[in-house]
Amino acid sequence: MPVRSTKTPERFGLDRMATPIGIALLVTDAEGNLRALDWEDYEHRMRELLRLHYGAVELSDQPAPTAMRIALSGYFDGDHDQLSGIAWRIAGTPFQQKVWTALAKIPVGTTLSYGALAARIDTPKAIRAVGHANGSNPISVVLPCHRLIGADGSLVKYGGGLERKRWLLRHEGVEV
C-alpha cells in the first residue's frame, strides 16, 4: 500500500496578468512574496516545479499584491528597474538557490553564458548543473533566466519558449 504524506499542503495564491508576450501566472504566498512566475501555456510545468520544490501545493485564485503587479507592468512598459522591487522567496537545493540568486545579479541589457555564471558562483566545472538549475527556476523574468545564453552567443533553452526569450532580451536592449 502506498504511503501518503501527512504534511499539510503549502497554500499559495494564483493570479493571472496580461503581458505583451502572454498571460503570466503569478504565484504568491500569504506574505505577498512571489513564489513562481510562469506562462499560462506552461502552467503544467509550473505546477510540477512547485510540487518538486514544496511538495503538495494548493493554489487558489487570489490577486497578487498591487505593488507587484505595478512593478511587473512597469517592467513590461520599459522601466526595467522595477523588477528589483519585487519581493520573492524560493525553495530548492542550496546549489539551485545559489544559481537563482546569481541570476538576479545579471544586469538588465547583458547576457552571460552558462559557463560564465558557473565561474561567477565559484563552480566553473558545473556548467550543466547551472543549466539544470536555470531550467528549474520558478520565477521567470524576475530571476532573469532569459539572460543566460550559449557559449557561442546563441539563444538556448528557455522554459517559456525561445520567442519569449528573444522578446525579453530585445526588450532589455540586447541585440539577438
N, C-alpha and C positions, 0 to 999 in steps of 0.2 A: 504494500500500500504506500503511495507517495506521501511524503511528509509535507505538511502545509505549514507555511510560515505563520507565526502568531504575531509578527511585528505589525504594528499599525501602519497603514499606508501613509506616505507623505502626501499632503494635500497642497495643491498649488492652484492658482487661478490661471485661466487661459483667456487671452484676448486676441482679437484679430485687428490688423491695421493695414490699410491700403498703402502701398508704396509704388513708386514708378516701375518696380520690377516684380510686382506680385503682392499677394496678401502675406504679410508677416504674421507669424504666430508668436505671441509674447506670453511666456510662462513666468509667473511671479509668485513669490512666497508671501506669507502673511505680513512680513515687514516691508514689503514693497521692493525687494531685491529681484532683479532679473535672474532667472534660473535657466531659461532657454529662449533662444530666438531662432526660429527656422521659418521655412516657407510652407504655405498651405499644401502645395503639391508634394511636399516631403514630410507630411505630418506623421506618417507611419514610422519613418526613420527617427524623427524627433522623439516620438513616444518610446521607441526602442532604446535610444540613448538615455532618456530619463530613467527607464527601467534598469539599465545597466549601472547607472550612477547612483540611483536612490533605492532600488528595489521596487516594491509595489508603490505605484503613484496613482492618485486620484486627481483628475483635472476637472474643475468646474468653471463655467463661464463667469468671469469676473473682470471688470475693467482694470487694465494696467494703470499704475499711478499716472496722474495727469502730467507731472514733470517728465516722466519717462517718455510718454507719447510726444510731448512738445520737443524734447531733445532729439528723438528719432526723426520727427518731421523736419526739424531744423537741419539735421544731417542730410536728409534726402533733398532738402531745398538748397544745399550748398554750404551750410555752416558746419564744416567737418569737426570743429572743436566740441560740438555738442555731445559727442559720444563719451568724452571723458567725464561728464557729469552723471552718467547712468550708474546707479549702484547695482552691483552684481555679486552673486555668490555661486561657487561651483563645487561640485563633488567629483572626485576622480582620484586616481592614484597620485602619489606625490610627484611622479615624473610628469603625468598629464598636467597637473596644476602648474608645474614649473614652465612647461611649454605654453600653456594658455596665458599665464601671467606675462610671459615674454612677448606673446602676440600683441598684447595691449600696449607694449612699448615701441612697436614699429610705427614710426611717424607716418601720418597721412601723406600720400603722394610718393611714397617709397615702397619698394619691394625688397624681399630677401629670398634667397634660395633656402631650401630645407637644410642644406649643409651649413650655410651661414648662421641659421638660427641654432642648429645643433652646437656649433662652435661658440655662439654667444652665451649659451647656457652651460658651457664647460663640459659638453659631451660630444666632441667633434666626430666620433665614430658612430653616433646614434642617429644617423640621418633617417633611416627607415622608421625608427621608433618615434622620431619627431613627426614624420609623415602620418603614422598611425594615430598619434595623439592629436595632431591637427585635424584629422578626419573624424575624431570623436569630440571635437569642440562643440559644446552645446549652445554656445552663444555667438552665433554668426553675426557678422557686421561689427558688433560691439567689441568682441575679441576677434580682430580682423584676420581671420584665416585666409581671406582672399588675397592678402598681401604676400603670401608665400608662392613662389614660382619655381620652376625647374632651374637647374644649374645653368642651362643654356638660354635662359630667359623666356622659355615657353610657358604658356598657361597650362597648368596641370591640376587635376584633382580639386574640384570644388563641390562640396556636398549639395549646393543649391543649383548646380549646373554651370558649365563654362560661360554661357551667355550672361548669367548674372555676375559672375566673377569679372568678366570683361567690362560690363557696365559699371560695376563698383570701382574698378581701377580707373577707368576713364573719368568717372565722376570725381575721383580724387586727384585727377590731373596726371595720371600715369599713361604714357603712350603705349598701347598694346596692339 
